[in-house]
Amino acid sequence: QVQLVESGGGLVQAGGSLRLSCTASGRTFSTAAIAWFRQPSGKEREFVVASGRSWNTQYADSVKDRFTISRDSAKNTVYLQMSSLKPEDTAVYYCAANWGPVTRRSESYAFWGQGTQVTVSS
């Protein structure tokens, strides 16, 4: 059984940075498509970034040039480095995985973490 655990969320001022982590157990990340989604309070879940083993990486326009996804295969962990944070980045952030194609569609991901809250104050 695959389990994903996110960490690293918190409260940060606008313009600051945070790094989220997503660690997998039960299966190696090295061949997985990994995505981050976020869900602001009262709104629908939205795509942030997705990346596959061939590093076919897709970013949402709203985070391009500010967020960076990376992975440490030895730790079976994927990171989301978030910089120049804005209040509109406030949301619960979820990592998700599938062992298929890289996609922006949340319904394509079978495995999800529990989410971590990111709050950006103005």
Residue pairs with C-beta under 8 A, 6 or more apart in sequence:
1 26
2 24
2 25
2 26
2 27
2 97
2 110
2 111
3 24
3 25
3 26
3 111
4 22
4 23
4 24
4 95
4 96
4 97
4 111
4 112
4 113
5 22
5 23
5 25
5 113
5 114
6 20
6 21
6 22
6 93
6 94
6 95
6 113
6 114
6 115
6 116
7 20
7 21
7 23
7 116
8 18
8 19
8 20
8 21
8 116
9 18
9 20
9 92
9 93
9 116
9 117
9 118
10 18
10 117
10 118
10 119
11 119
11 120
11 121
12 18
12 85
12 118
12 119
12 120
12 121
13 120
13 121
14 85
14 86
14 87
14 120
14 121
14 122
15 84
15 85
16 85
16 120
17 81
17 82
17 83
17 84
17 85
18 82
18 85
18 118
19 79
19 80
19 81
19 82
20 36
20 79
20 80
20 82
20 93
20 95
20 116
20 118
21 77
21 78
21 79
22 34
22 36
22 77
22 78
22 79
22 80
22 95
22 113
23 75
23 76
23 77
24 32
24 76
24 77
24 78
24 97
24 111
25 76
27 99
28 73
28 76
29 71
29 73
29 76
29 77
29 78
29 97
30 53
30 73
31 53
31 99
32 52
32 53
32 97
32 98
32 99
33 50
33 51
33 52
33 53
33 97
33 98
33 99
33 100
33 101
33 102
33 103
33 109
34 50
34 51
34 52
34 69
34 71
34 78
34 95
34 96
34 97
35 47
35 48
35 49
35 50
35 51
35 95
35 96
35 97
35 102
35 103
35 104
35 106
35 109
36 48
36 49
36 50
36 69
36 80
36 93
36 94
36 95
36 96
37 45
37 46
37 47
37 48
37 93
37 94
37 96
37 106
38 45
38 46
38 48
38 89
38 91
38 92
38 93
38 94
38 118
39 45
39 46
39 91
39 92
39 94
39 115
40 46
40 88
40 90
40 91
41 90
41 91
45 94
45 106
46 60
46 91
47 60
47 104
47 106
48 59
48 60
48 63
48 67
48 80
48 93
49 57
49 58
49 59
49 60
49 63
49 67
49 69
49 80
50 57
50 58
50 102
50 103
50 104
51 57
51 58
51 69
51 71
51 78
51 102
52 101
52 102
56 102
57 69
57 102
58 102
58 104
59 67
60 104
62 88
63 82
63 89
66 82
66 83
66 84
66 85
67 80
67 81
67 82
67 83
68 80
68 81
68 83
69 78
69 79
69 80
69 81
70 78
70 79
70 81
71 77
71 78
71 79
72 78
72 79
78 95
80 93
80 95
82 89
82 118
85 118
85 120
86 120
87 120
87 121
87 122
88 120
89 118
89 120
90 118
90 119
90 120
91 117
91 118
92 115
92 116
92 117
92 118
93 115
93 116
93 117
93 118
94 112
94 113
94 114
94 115
95 112
95 113
96 106
96 109
96 111
96 112
96 113
97 109
97 110
97 111
98 108
98 109
98 110
98 111
100 108
101 108
103 109
